[in-house]
Amino acid sequence: MIARGIKGVIFDMDNTVLRSRIDFAAMKRAVADYLARIGSLPANVAVQEHTTATLLALAAAEAGLTPEGYEGAMRICAEHEKAGMLDADLEEGAIELLEALRTRGLRLAIVTNNAHEAAVEALERTGILPYFGLVVGREQMTSMKPHPSGYLAAKAHYADVPAQGWLSVGDSWIDARAACEANVPFVHYGASSEALDSRGIPYAGRIGHLRELLGYVEGE
């Protein structure tokens, strides 16, 4: 349930405000191959059922992934992110939505599993970095989404926003899970919410265009 009086919005970045070209499937395959080479791919893991973040979390929990091994995986991720962000552009309606939210005085934050430096660079190049008072990349999290630490970091940063004053939006089930565990109502942006429904993740609504988020902000 979304309370009236929304004061802050937490955005996912890729394919929410930015239309990135990151090949997430290729990145996951590359990380899985790397984990297998260093002996840190959990036995009988169904790679297709994981994101890169959940695969790494499983490797750490069950297959002894070391900090050095994790850093090696992050270098692979960074290479894919850098390549995919070169031609990133804005999602349709992003500027109009962000301008409307800023005009209303809302606190705006990005929470992304991407590297912080790459995220800031992409947001700056596309002209929307000034709209966000906070960008949380994976370096600012204790664990990546679907862990809620990034959302909790945003809430802690904006202590003036009441607990019930937050809303979040993203395109992936990992965004929804992280928001849910941080007690932030989540609006799904995309054509289908099947990935959320199949995992039993609650969400406040679904939008097909970013401008529709204003209806949730204003309690319509």
C-alpha positions in Angstrom: 0.0 0.0 0.0 1.2 3.5 -0.9 0.8 6.2 1.7 -0.2 9.7 0.8 2.5 12.3 1.1 5.3 10.7 -0.9 8.5 12.6 -0.2 11.1 10.5 -1.9 11.5 8.1 -4.8 14.2 5.5 -5.3 14.9 4.6 -8.9 16.6 1.6 -10.5 18.8 2.8 -13.3 19.2 0.4 -16.2 16.0 0.1 -18.3 14.2 2.3 -15.8 15.5 5.8 -16.4 18.3 4.8 -18.8 17.9 2.5 -21.8 21.2 0.7 -21.5 22.7 -1.7 -23.9 24.3 -3.9 -21.3 24.0 -7.6 -22.3 23.1 -9.0 -18.9 22.8 -12.5 -20.1 26.3 -12.4 -21.6 27.6 -10.8 -18.4 26.1 -13.6 -16.3 27.5 -16.3 -18.6 31.0 -14.7 -18.4 30.8 -14.6 -14.6 29.5 -18.2 -14.4 32.4 -19.3 -16.6 34.9 -17.4 -14.4 33.4 -18.9 -11.2 33.7 -22.4 -12.7 37.4 -21.8 -13.6 38.3 -20.7 -10.1 36.3 -23.5 -8.5 33.6 -21.3 -7.0 30.5 -22.2 -9.0 28.1 -24.1 -6.7 27.5 -27.7 -7.8 24.4 -28.3 -9.9 23.4 -24.6 -9.9 20.8 -23.6 -12.5 22.5 -20.6 -13.8 19.5 -19.6 -16.0 17.5 -19.1 -12.8 19.9 -16.5 -11.4 21.0 -13.0 -12.0 24.7 -12.2 -11.8 24.1 -10.8 -8.3 22.3 -13.8 -6.9 24.8 -16.1 -8.6 27.7 -14.4 -6.8 25.8 -14.4 -3.5 25.3 -18.1 -3.8 28.9 -18.7 -4.7 30.0 -16.8 -1.6 27.5 -18.7 0.6 28.0 -22.2 -0.8 31.2 -22.4 -2.8 33.8 -20.5 -0.9 34.1 -17.5 -3.2 37.0 -15.4 -1.8 37.2 -11.6 -1.8 39.8 -11.9 -4.5 37.5 -14.1 -6.5 34.7 -11.6 -6.1 36.9 -8.8 -7.2 37.7 -10.7 -10.3 34.0 -11.2 -11.0 33.5 -7.5 -10.5 36.1 -6.7 -13.1 34.2 -8.8 -15.6 31.0 -7.0 -14.7 32.6 -3.6 -15.1 33.8 -4.5 -18.6 30.3 -5.5 -19.7 28.8 -2.4 -18.0 31.2 0.0 -19.6 30.5 -1.5 -23.1 26.8 -1.4 -22.6 26.7 2.1 -21.3 28.5 3.7 -24.3 25.3 4.2 -26.3 22.8 4.4 -23.4 20.1 6.9 -23.8 17.1 8.0 -21.8 13.9 6.0 -21.3 10.9 7.8 -22.9 9.5 10.3 -20.5 12.4 10.3 -18.1 13.2 14.0 -18.2 9.5 15.0 -17.9 9.0 12.7 -14.9 12.2 13.8 -13.1 11.4 17.5 -13.7 7.9 17.0 -12.4 9.2 15.3 -9.3 11.9 17.9 -8.7 9.3 20.7 -9.0 7.3 18.9 -6.3 10.4 19.0 -4.0 10.8 15.2 -3.8 14.1 13.6 -2.8 15.4 11.4 -5.7 17.9 8.6 -5.5 19.4 5.9 -7.8 20.1 2.4 -6.5 21.9 0.3 -9.0 24.0 -2.9 -9.0 26.4 -1.2 -11.5 29.7 0.3 -10.3 29.2 3.7 -8.9 31.7 5.4 -11.2 30.0 3.9 -14.3 26.6 4.9 -13.1 27.5 8.5 -12.4 29.3 8.7 -15.7 26.2 7.5 -17.6 23.8 9.7 -15.7 26.0 12.7 -16.3 26.4 12.0 -20.0 22.7 11.7 -20.5 22.0 14.9 -18.6 20.0 13.6 -15.6 22.6 13.4 -12.9 21.6 16.8 -11.3 18.1 15.4 -10.6 19.5 12.9 -8.1 20.8 13.8 -4.7 22.2 10.3 -4.2 23.6 7.6 -6.4 24.1 4.2 -4.7 26.2 1.8 -6.6 27.3 -1.7 -5.6 30.3 -0.3 -3.7 27.9 1.5 -1.3 26.0 -1.7 -0.6 26.8 -4.6 1.8 25.2 -6.9 -0.9 23.7 -6.2 -4.3 20.0 -6.3 -5.1 17.9 -8.3 -4.4 19.5 -7.6 -0.9 17.9 -4.4 0.5 21.1 -2.7 1.6 21.1 -0.1 -1.2 17.5 1.0 -0.4 18.3 1.1 3.3 21.3 3.3 2.5 19.1 5.7 0.6 16.6 5.9 3.4 19.4 6.5 5.9 20.9 9.3 3.7 17.6 11.1 3.6 16.7 11.1 7.3 14.1 13.9 6.7 11.9 11.6 4.6 9.5 9.7 6.9 9.5 5.9 6.7 6.1 5.9 5.0 7.1 8.7 2.6 9.1 6.5 0.2 8.2 5.0 -3.2 10.4 3.0 -5.6 10.3 2.0 -9.3 12.2 -0.5 -11.3 12.0 -3.0 -14.1 13.3 -6.2 -12.4 12.2 -8.6 -9.8 15.4 -8.0 -7.9 14.4 -4.3 -7.6 11.0 -5.4 -6.2 12.5 -7.9 -3.8 15.0 -5.3 -2.4 12.4 -2.6 -2.1 10.0 -5.0 -0.4 12.6 -6.1 2.2 13.4 -2.4 2.8 9.7 -1.7 3.4 9.5 0.6 0.4 6.4 0.3 -1.8 7.4 -0.8 -5.3 5.9 0.1 -8.7 7.0 -2.1 -11.6 7.9 -0.5 -14.9 7.5 -2.8 -17.8 5.2 -4.8 -20.1 4.8 -7.8 -17.8 5.1 -8.5 -14.1 5.2 -12.3 -14.5 8.7 -12.5 -12.9 7.4 -10.8 -9.8 4.2 -12.8 -9.6 6.0 -16.1 -10.1 8.2 -15.3 -7.1 5.3 -14.1 -4.9 6.8 -10.6 -4.6 4.3 -8.0 -3.7 4.1 -4.7 -5.6 1.9 -1.6 -5.5 1.3 -1.4 -9.2 2.6 -1.6 -12.7 3.2 1.2 -15.3 4.0 1.1 -19.0 5.2 4.6 -19.2 7.2 6.6 -16.7 4.7 9.5 -16.7 2.2 7.1 -15.0 4.4 7.1 -11.9 3.0 10.6 -11.0 -0.3 9.0 -10.3 1.2 6.9 -7.5 3.2 9.9 -6.2 0.1 12.0 -6.0 -2.1 9.2 -4.6 -4.5 9.1 -7.6 
